[in-house]
Amino acid sequence: MRTSSTTLYTFFVLACTYGFFITNMYKSSLVAHLTQPSLSAVPNSLEELLRADDFSWGIVNYGAADYDLFASSDLKIYKEIFAEMEYCESSLSCMERAADGRFAYISWMVYQQDIIAKHFVDTNGKKLVVQARDVFNSPASEGWALKPGAPYIHQFNNIFYRLMQAGIPDKWQKELLSESVNEGRKNAKTTLDEGGINKLTLYHLQPAFVIGVGGMILSSITLVAELLYGFNST
């Protein structure tokens, strides 16, 4: 009878401890959600962007390939996008509107990745702006301007061809984006040190979850050990 009472008492204490941890974990998650609400659904294609009634979109009109693509295309979807196109003063202002929400900045993917890495990451390197999964091609080409009849043009062509085949431009691109991420983290830390807003996220609540999970595991082990001890005693 005494062993049974001890087992019930131990189970009661463990249940109270478990409830305490669960309550605190829920409260912490609720505080994090209210402090930094979850992001709205992101349109991942031009079709989804058109169907999103509360979204607007735009570009920086330099008269470049992105503008020509929508202005001159005969495709219905491109015409519909162009009809409601908005224009920003700069790429940074466009991205700031996207960060505020309900605005899609249409531009080159790698160029956007560089802007996000430099200006729209937190101190942990987490991106504050997301990019759509779908991409589409624009009629843009790149080249090197050389003097007509330059004798070294064939050597340049050969070097560029070898670089492309070896994947060197992709490696350089990854290195540049990595440097941009480091720069963005430093900028975010500087802004925070100067009195910027430090949003509470689940990242800051990791210790609470670790303690909670550790407590549940320890409680389970203690309960099993108590039951085995009571069984062997009887």
Disulfide bonds with the S-S distance in Angstrom:
Cys88-Cys94 2.14
